[in-house]
């Protein structure tokens, strides 16, 4: 780790750039798509199961690209990789607006999933290079708050404001493509050139060495298994909830507000909870509590009572973005990674969590025709299973100083 960077005031400029990249490059476009699915499905004649496949496909490609994205960022510098990834997200994300049916939409979503993981992994990788361990939790918390804000804005504005304003869902996707290009320029000018260059060219031997160090870690596997369950749950219900509530008769604005409640509460916890984790030097208790609250909250979302649904959305959200930041921090700060750089560990965690993000949405949606609330029960139970691997983590309290 570059000591001058971890002490430089400019690290706060970098973390803010990471945070707003999370808002506008990943979170806001993703959740705008969620609330636009009703409009898109009508236009392209999509079934609920097909929507689940489209929603899960970026996680499928993310499994593999996120796995190597951290290593590539370690070797060639996160700045360079993020610039290229922003350009890719801009082109491929906008191309979804040209879709004429299910096949073309799922294909363009698949291609988008090639570029997007490089951003997700490497903004966290960037944080690990600019912040020391006693501040890394809150740094990742800033990024998580960016995701939460973007999710909230996308849910609140995607269908009710942006689509009518811009003339339909296609133009919304074109707009996000243009925004991604702007961020490529921002990373070019605001991030200093990476001082650490690759000591040797990227090779299969290098990949094998880095992977072997990470994959031998029992803790990495336990964190990853827990994230399969929790991220699978959240990925499933956030894509399904607005559509489900509309289908059972809710007003569209109220349906979007229920999901917005999840993200509002999540945003509120995104920084203070990781800060608390930094202060006490523990990650495990927060991971266990998060899996429990997210699972119980998702189960309660199936209630027919409006008040309970909103309360459940708040319960599900209180720990979510804090959980995302803390889980990545727990992986990137492991002392027994030896020579492996943090991007490698983060990439493995993203790979494992995206298994849940790929499988859970279509799996749950497949049961929607039988009982509309059944997917929520499946996803909630999945998150509760995540408690088990998190409980098995052996963690010693770290000094916060």
C-alpha positions as a printed NumPy array, in Angstrom:
array([[  0.   ,   0.   ,   0.   ],
       [  1.286,   3.447,  -0.914],
       [  1.685,   5.205,   2.443],
       [  1.592,   8.724,   0.974],
       [ -1.773,   8.022,  -0.596],
       [ -3.335,   6.762,   2.628],
       [ -2.313,  10.016,   4.334],
       [ -3.115,  12.404,   1.481],
       [ -6.192,  14.668,   1.802],
       [ -6.766,  13.976,  -1.909],
       [ -7.968,  10.497,  -0.957],
       [-11.321,  12.094,  -0.11 ],
       [-11.603,  13.434,  -3.654],
       [-10.976,   9.916,  -4.929],
       [-13.544,   8.322,  -2.631],
       [-16.152,  10.896,  -3.658],
       [-15.418,  10.069,  -7.304],
       [-15.853,   6.386,  -6.448],
       [-19.134,   7.187,  -4.693],
       [-20.688,   9.197,  -7.529],
       [-19.485,   6.572, -10.003],
       [-21.454,   4.022,  -7.998],
       [-24.503,   6.297,  -8.178],
       [-24.58 ,   7.097, -11.874],
       [-22.656,   4.234, -13.458],
       [-24.197,   1.224, -11.723],
       [-26.927,   1.812,  -9.147],
       [-29.165,   4.385, -10.805],
       [-29.228,   2.706, -14.245],
       [-29.821,  -0.68 , -12.622],
       [-32.808,   0.354, -10.526],
       [-34.26 ,   2.525, -13.257],
       [-34.44 ,  -0.676, -15.282],
       [-36.281,  -2.378, -12.427],
       [-39.131,   0.143, -12.369],
       [-39.158,   0.382, -16.174],
       [-39.782,  -3.357, -16.572],
       [-43.56 ,  -2.838, -16.704],
       [-43.159,  -0.449, -19.634],
       [-40.503,  -2.582, -21.292],
       [-42.46 ,  -5.818, -20.902],
       [-45.524,  -4.224, -22.508],
       [-43.485,  -2.838, -25.391],
       [-41.467,  -6.018, -26.034],
       [-44.119,  -8.551, -24.875],
       [-41.954, -10.106, -22.135],
       [-43.067, -12.663, -19.546],
       [-42.23 , -12.422, -15.833],
       [-39.75 , -15.294, -16.237],
       [-38.027, -13.516, -19.139],
       [-37.778, -10.371, -17.015],
       [-36.1  , -12.457, -14.32 ],
       [-33.562, -13.728, -16.848],
       [-32.818, -10.207, -18.089],
       [-32.469,  -8.99 , -14.505],
       [-30.068, -11.804, -13.622],
       [-27.916, -11.916, -16.757],
       [-25.502,  -9.082, -15.78 ],
       [-24.709, -11.048, -12.621],
       [-23.955, -14.101, -14.759],
       [-21.347, -12.288, -16.822],
       [-20.223, -10.45 , -13.694],
       [-19.282, -13.745, -12.056],
       [-16.453, -14.304, -14.487],
       [-15.379, -10.779, -15.382],
       [-15.452,  -9.569, -11.779],
       [-13.246, -12.51 , -10.872],
       [-10.383, -11.285, -13.053],
       [-11.278,  -7.585, -12.914],
       [ -9.581,  -7.101,  -9.577],
       [ -6.379,  -8.804, -10.709],
       [ -6.271,  -6.747, -13.894],
       [ -6.811,  -3.596, -11.833],
       [ -3.974,  -4.667,  -9.523],
       [ -1.651,  -5.192, -12.448],
       [ -2.442,  -2.257, -14.722],
       [ -3.824,   0.32 , -12.297],
       [ -7.422,   0.994, -11.379],
       [ -7.486,   4.358, -13.177],
       [ -6.784,   2.87 , -16.586],
       [ -9.25 ,   0.009, -16.127],
       [-12.024,   2.299, -14.885],
       [-11.674,   4.63 , -17.889],
       [-11.974,   1.73 , -20.325],
       [-14.847,   0.182, -18.349],
       [-16.808,   3.454, -18.34 ],
       [-16.565,   3.622, -22.124],
       [-17.734,   0.014, -22.394],
       [-20.683,   0.562, -20.047],
       [-21.666,   3.642, -22.038],
       [-21.709,   1.845, -25.38 ],
       [-23.193,  -1.455, -24.253],
       [-25.695,   0.086, -21.82 ],
       [-27.078,   2.401, -24.468],
       [-27.325,  -0.471, -26.963],
       [-30.119,  -2.006, -24.877],
       [-32.317,   0.861, -26.058],
       [-32.162,  -0.595, -29.581],
       [-33.692,  -3.918, -28.485],
       [-36.656,  -5.233, -30.469],
       [-37.519,  -8.246, -28.307],
       [-36.381, -10.623, -25.597],
       [-33.434, -12.063, -27.543],
       [-31.861,  -8.727, -28.4  ],
       [-32.463,  -7.319, -24.899],
       [-30.919, -10.294, -23.138],
       [-27.97 , -10.256, -25.562],
       [-27.202,  -6.571, -25.006],
       [-27.631,  -7.052, -21.251],
       [-25.141,  -9.922, -21.423],
       [-22.619,  -7.716, -23.222],
       [-23.172,  -4.892, -20.711],
       [-22.37 ,  -7.376, -17.956],
       [-18.896,  -7.774, -19.449],
       [-17.928,  -4.175, -18.678],
       [-19.887,  -3.344, -15.535],
       [-18.057,  -5.691, -13.101],
       [-14.768,  -3.941, -13.819],
       [-16.27 ,  -0.777, -12.333],
       [-17.833,  -2.46 ,  -9.287],
       [-14.649,  -4.304,  -8.335],
       [-12.194,  -1.529,  -9.053],
       [-13.907,   1.329,  -7.264],
       [-13.583,  -0.793,  -4.109],
       [-10.053,  -1.746,  -5.148],
       [ -9.291,   1.976,  -5.49 ],
       [-10.592,   2.584,  -1.959],
       [ -8.288,  -0.112,  -0.572],
       [ -5.307,   1.659,  -2.174],
       [ -6.104,   5.101,  -0.806],
       [ -7.285,   4.226,   2.713],
       [ -5.6  ,   2.373,   5.553],
       [ -7.391,  -0.462,   7.367],
       [ -8.667,   1.712,  10.223],
       [-10.566,   3.868,   7.699],
       [-11.285,   1.293,   5.003],
       [-14.682,   0.337,   6.397],
       [-15.976,   3.882,   6.25 ],
       [-14.368,   4.375,   2.811],
       [-16.279,   1.394,   1.484],
       [-19.269,   2.782,   3.372],
       [-19.059,   5.925,   1.243],
       [-19.154,   3.755,  -1.867],
       [-22.077,   1.793,  -0.465],
       [-23.897,   5.052,   0.255],
       [-23.385,   5.893,  -3.405],
       [-25.024,   2.639,  -4.386],
       [-27.888,   3.333,  -1.971],
       [-28.416,   6.863,  -3.293],
       [-28.319,   5.61 ,  -6.873],
       [-30.761,   2.812,  -6.128],
       [-33.094,   5.328,  -4.503],
       [-32.859,   7.827,  -7.358],
       [-33.297,   5.133,  -9.987],
       [-36.356,   3.715,  -8.251],
       [-37.922,   7.114,  -7.599],
       [-37.207,   8.735, -10.953],
       [-36.838,   5.98 , -13.542],
       [-40.468,   5.291, -14.462],
       [-42.321,   8.305, -13.074],
       [-39.951,  11.119, -14.112],
       [-37.176,  10.146, -16.532],
       [-39.261,   8.016, -18.895],
       [-42.015,  10.631, -19.423],
       [-39.452,  13.446, -19.578],
       [-37.185,  11.765, -22.124],
       [-39.894,  10.098, -24.18 ],
       [-39.768,   6.462, -23.078],
       [-37.525,   3.766, -21.657],
       [-35.249,   3.611, -24.703],
       [-34.163,   7.235, -24.312],
       [-33.564,   6.666, -20.595],
       [-31.03 ,   3.963, -21.466],
       [-29.444,   6.201, -24.114],
       [-29.069,   8.957, -21.486],
       [-27.27 ,   6.636, -19.075],
       [-24.904,   5.63 , -21.868],
       [-23.959,   9.269, -22.373],
       [-23.444,   9.756, -18.629],
       [-21.   ,   6.828, -18.616],
       [-18.89 ,   8.548, -21.262],
       [-18.735,  11.66 , -19.076],
       [-17.391,   9.552, -16.216],
       [-14.647,   8.136, -18.419],
       [-13.437,  11.726, -18.846],
       [-13.768,  12.383, -15.098],
       [-11.583,   9.4  , -14.196],
       [ -9.032,  10.493, -16.79 ],
       [ -8.609,  13.968, -15.286],
       [ -9.266,  13.456, -11.565],
       [ -7.4  ,  10.238, -10.771],
       [ -3.589,  10.588, -10.687],
       [ -1.562,   8.167, -12.733],
       [ -1.038,   4.945, -10.798],
       [  2.499,   4.989,  -9.332],
       [  2.718,   1.215,  -9.045],
       [  3.258,  -0.542, -12.348],
       [  3.107,  -4.242, -12.973],
       [  6.383,  -5.888, -12.005],
       [  5.819,  -8.56 , -14.613],
       [  3.359,  -9.114, -17.437],
       [ -0.05 , -10.586, -16.781],
       [  0.135, -14.337, -17.301],
       [ -1.648, -17.543, -16.442],
       [  1.029, -18.26 , -13.84 ],
       [  0.371, -14.908, -12.181],
       [ -3.376, -15.528, -12.17 ],
       [ -2.835, -18.963, -10.648],
       [ -0.536, -17.62 ,  -7.928],
       [ -2.917, -14.837,  -6.907],
       [ -5.967, -17.07 ,  -7.005],
       [ -4.289, -19.836,  -5.028],
       [ -3.451, -17.444,  -2.182],
       [ -7.029, -16.208,  -1.995],
       [ -8.824, -19.504,  -2.585],
       [ -6.923, -21.195,   0.228],
       [ -8.619, -18.807,   2.648],
       [-11.499, -20.4  ,   4.534],
       [-12.758, -16.942,   5.477],
       [-12.992, -15.855,   1.831],
       [-15.193, -18.857,   1.082],
       [-17.424, -18.234,   4.089],
       [-17.885, -14.559,   3.2  ],
       [-18.596, -15.548,  -0.402],
       [-21.142, -18.227,   0.52 ],
       [-22.95 , -15.79 ,   2.786],
       [-23.016, -13.198,   0.035],
       [-24.451, -15.73 ,  -2.43 ],
       [-27.454, -15.99 ,  -0.116],
       [-27.85 , -12.331,   0.825],
       [-27.107, -10.801,  -2.576],
       [-29.305, -13.413,  -4.27 ],
       [-32.171, -12.343,  -2.01 ],
       [-31.701,  -8.618,  -2.574],
       [-31.102,  -8.96 ,  -6.305],
       [-34.281, -11.033,  -6.539],
       [-36.738,  -8.891,  -4.617],
       [-35.49 ,  -5.481,  -5.821],
       [-36.165,  -6.499,  -9.406],
       [-39.52 ,  -8.099,  -8.59 ],
       [-41.125,  -5.965,  -5.873],
       [-42.366,  -2.987,  -7.978],
       [-43.81 ,  -5.35 , -10.592],
       [-45.367,  -7.591,  -7.913],
       [-47.031,  -4.709,  -6.067],
       [-48.431,  -3.329,  -9.305],
       [-49.804,  -6.737, -10.226],
       [-51.66 ,  -7.101,  -6.907],
       [-53.318,  -3.728,  -7.388],
       [-51.008,  -1.139,  -5.851],
       [-50.809,   2.327,  -7.385],
       [-47.53 ,   2.54 ,  -9.406],
       [-46.234,   5.48 ,  -7.359],
       [-46.961,   3.64 ,  -4.101],
       [-45.28 ,   0.495,  -5.432],
       [-42.154,   2.467,  -6.315],
       [-42.29 ,   4.195,  -2.912],
       [-42.142,   0.841,  -1.12 ],
       [-38.856,  -0.004,  -2.832],
       [-37.64 ,   3.557,  -2.351],
       [-38.16 ,   3.103,   1.399],
       [-35.695,   0.201,   1.303],
       [-33.061,   2.386,  -0.337],
       [-33.701,   5.458,   1.834],
       [-33.156,   3.476,   5.019],
       [-30.199,   1.663,   3.462],
       [-28.586,   4.989,   2.589],
       [-28.954,   6.148,   6.184],
       [-26.979,   3.156,   7.461],
       [-24.357,   3.006,   4.713],
       [-21.726,   5.137,   6.472],
       [-22.418,   5.093,  10.254],
       [-22.616,   1.299,  10.515],
       [-19.271,   0.657,   8.729],
       [-17.803,   3.475,  10.836],
       [-18.957,   1.596,  13.925],
       [-17.341,  -1.523,  12.492],
       [-14.052,   0.37 ,  12.095],
       [-14.261,   1.686,  15.652],
       [-14.685,  -1.715,  17.284],
       [-12.454,  -3.541,  14.787],
       [-15.016,  -6.29 ,  14.051],
       [-16.832,  -7.321,  10.858],
       [-18.457, -10.693,  11.643],
       [-21.274,  -9.505,  13.958],
       [-22.453,  -7.005,  11.368],
       [-22.536,  -9.653,   8.631],
       [-24.623, -12.002,  10.795],
       [-27.105,  -9.296,  11.8  ],
       [-27.426,  -8.108,   8.209],
       [-28.278, -11.58 ,   6.87 ],
       [-30.932, -11.95 ,   9.567],
       [-32.611,  -8.569,   9.112],
       [-32.584,  -8.807,   5.311],
       [-34.05 , -12.307,   5.383],
       [-36.812, -11.49 ,   7.869],
       [-37.634,  -8.245,   6.085],
       [-37.959,  -9.991,   2.726],
       [-40.31 , -12.592,   4.206],
       [-42.496,  -9.797,   5.595],
       [-42.659,  -8.076,   2.196],
       [-45.142, -10.791,   1.198],
       [-47.696,  -9.4  ,   3.675],
       [-50.938,  -8.026,   2.156],
       [-50.881,  -5.117,   4.625],
       [-49.465,  -1.857,   3.281],
       [-48.045,  -0.749,   6.638],
       [-46.23 ,  -4.059,   7.134],
       [-44.767,  -3.924,   3.61 ],
       [-43.295,  -0.473,   4.245],
       [-41.996,  -1.527,   7.665],
       [-40.475,  -4.64 ,   6.083],
       [-38.806,  -2.525,   3.394],
       [-37.23 ,  -0.415,   6.15 ],
       [-36.1  ,  -3.475,   8.121],
       [-34.607,  -5.06 ,   5.013],
       [-32.785,  -1.864,   4.123],
       [-31.273,  -0.838,   7.453],
       [-28.226,  -3.089,   7.106],
       [-28.022,  -3.727,   3.357],
       [-25.543,  -1.153,   2.048],
       [-23.567,  -1.296,   5.271],
       [-23.393,  -5.055,   4.727],
       [-22.064,  -4.605,   1.182],
       [-19.286,  -2.3  ,   2.331],
       [-18.346,  -4.328,   5.406],
       [-18.233,  -7.643,   3.524],
       [-15.856,  -6.214,   0.926],
       [-13.733,  -4.63 ,   3.652],
       [-13.56 ,  -7.967,   5.49 ],
       [-12.23 ,  -9.63 ,   2.343],
       [ -9.757,  -6.951,   1.278],
       [ -8.072,  -6.521,   4.684],
       [ -7.346, -10.202,   5.418],
       [ -3.772, -10.467,   6.675],
       [ -3.136, -13.986,   5.391],
       [ -3.411, -12.977,   1.735],
       [  0.386, -12.549,   1.75 ],
       [  1.44 , -11.144,  -1.607],
       [ -2.017, -11.185,  -3.189],
       [ -3.357,  -7.695,  -3.798],
       [ -6.811,  -6.664,  -2.529],
       [ -8.387,  -6.613,  -5.984],
       [ -7.935, -10.366,  -6.21 ],
       [ -9.853, -10.975,  -2.98 ],
       [-12.563,  -8.499,  -3.953],
       [-12.893, -10.165,  -7.368],
       [-13.409, -13.593,  -5.791],
       [-16.085, -12.178,  -3.458],
       [-17.863, -10.559,  -6.399],
       [-17.7  , -13.835,  -8.328],
       [-19.29 , -15.812,  -5.507],
       [-21.979, -13.239,  -4.718],
       [-22.922, -12.981,  -8.393],
       [-23.728, -16.687,  -8.39 ],
       [-26.635, -15.79 ,  -6.122],
       [-27.45 , -12.718,  -8.203],
       [-27.658, -14.854, -11.338],
       [-29.669, -17.798, -10.033],
       [-32.037, -16.213,  -7.508],
       [-34.081, -13.827,  -9.737],
       [-35.245, -16.349, -12.368],
       [-35.588, -19.07 ,  -9.701],
       [-37.962, -16.957,  -7.634],
       [-39.801, -15.478, -10.62 ],
       [-40.487, -18.968, -11.942],
       [-42.947, -19.46 ,  -9.055],
       [-44.704, -16.111,  -9.505],
       [-47.493, -17.574, -11.638],
       [-48.384, -20.091,  -8.912],
       [-48.443, -17.65 ,  -5.994],
       [-47.304, -14.043,  -6.558],
       [-45.809, -13.752,  -3.059],
       [-43.91 , -17.07 ,  -3.207],
       [-40.727, -15.571,  -4.742],
       [-40.414, -13.258,  -1.727],
       [-40.631, -16.229,   0.65 ],
       [-37.956, -18.072,  -1.327],
       [-35.58 , -15.118,  -1.356],
       [-36.138, -14.331,   2.321],
       [-35.347, -17.926,   3.293],
       [-32.214, -17.771,   1.138],
       [-30.907, -14.725,   3.006],
       [-31.498, -16.422,   6.357],
       [-29.323, -19.307,   5.174],
       [-26.517, -16.772,   4.86 ],
       [-26.347, -16.547,   8.646],
       [-24.703, -19.988,   8.788],
       [-21.459, -19.252,   6.876],
       [-21.102, -15.864,   8.564],
       [-21.388, -17.52 ,  11.985],
       [-18.577, -19.907,  11.041],
       [-16.097, -17.092,  10.37 ],
       [-13.267, -17.037,  12.889],
       [-12.44 , -13.42 ,  13.576],
       [-10.178, -11.732,  16.057],
       [-10.908,  -8.152,  16.997],
       [ -8.546,  -5.751,  15.242],
       [ -7.175,  -2.61 ,  16.778],
       [ -8.928,   0.437,  15.375],
       [ -5.699,   2.421,  15.725]])
